[in-house]
Amino acid sequence: MRTNFYFAFLLLISLSACRGIAPEDQDVIVNTAPEFSIDLYQTFTPDSNVLGLWVESFKLYPCEGHSIQYTLTRKGADIQLTLLEISAPTPCAGAPAVAKTWIPFGKLSEGQYNLNIRFGQNGLIESNGVLQVNADRCEIDMEIQRGIRLQERFLQRIPEGLVWGYIGAGGSETQAQAFNVALKNITEEPSLTPAYYGYFIWGASGIASLHRSIDPAGTESVFVRRLQSGKAAQLRELLENFRSNSGGSPLLIRCWTDKGEY
């Protein structure tokens, strides 16, 4: 009899302890397969170099042009990013594609920032890490990573005076060769460290591959050069000549510098 009473007493204590932990007092940990890929990224304007994230979904949507809505809050050294719903284009046309968006952090001073990324219902799927901003290189280190896959976490800063871009496919091969020769006359070899630079990856062999944010369906050739001092006006003139009907075969050329797109 005493034994039965003893076990009943222990059971009562156990049930009371379980009921004593309120749901709001428990830490909710939600794990999920990666839904978004994230790259550390940089863009340029005539006045500044802007650091941020390039975000894409792993899921394919019915057409091109789907974007990822978000909210971003910066308070001192804390950056909180919440990924919201996927926005569809109107009309929906073209081949199936991933949803994507560029999320600028704005101009960040050198230093360390706490980075929080969340999405899902009530933002329960959460990742936390640190963004380190230096003059020549930036890095993200995610201590907790849920629902995202960090693809490019080391970003080498693009040095002043660099020129990069591509010639689109479909133009005259002769004109494309002529453009590259003319470009070399006002530029020099870039002498870059093999690394990821945002817009492109510079390989150990000195060959650049474009980041998917600017990589078109067809590319004739990619160029990365260092502009000679005082040649900015000549670069603009060169681009205008080959983009127009010069020689009867205009070229599709996209070109960027550390002052923005030309």
Secondary structure, DSSP 8 states (H G I E B T S, - for coil): -HHHHHHHHHHHHHHHHHHTS-GGGS---------EEEEEEEEE-SS-EEEEEEEEEEEEESSTT-EEEEEEEEETTEEEEEEEEEE--SS--SS-EEEEEEEEEE---SEEEEEEEEESGGG-EEEEEEEEE-SSEEEEEEEE--SEEEEE-EEE---TTEEEEEEETTS-HHHHHHHHHHHHHSEE-----SEE-SSEEE-TTS-EEE-TTT--S-EEEEEEEEE-TT-HHHHHHHHHHHHTTGGG----EEEEETTEE-
